[in-house]
Amino acid sequence: MTSSTLPEEPALPEGPAEIICSAKACQQAAAWALQWNNPRIHTPERRKTWLACDDHRQHLSHFLQARSFLRDVVPLPEFDGDLGGG
């Protein structure tokens, strides 16, 4: 009689997942939280968040500012908002 074994479950990563920049194809660690909203579709108090590395902070900020969406830029260690994708 042979015993069947279940495949091992993959190990979960230890510690928090790395938080990466929101710029397309960038894999660098984020250092900044860019808080924004679109006033045409969001209430004034609603904030969405993009994350930026040092290299993409200015580019992403300019993109949002050009559309009057940017509300605040906060260093990631000081950011106390939701990073759950909003």
PyMOL commands that set and color helices and strands:
alter all, ss='L'
color gray80, all
select helices_A, chain A and resi 57-66+76-78
alter helices_A, ss='H'
color red, helices_A
select strands_A, chain A and resi 32-36+48-52+70-75
alter strands_A, ss='S'
color yellow, strands_A
deselect
rebuild
show_as cartoon
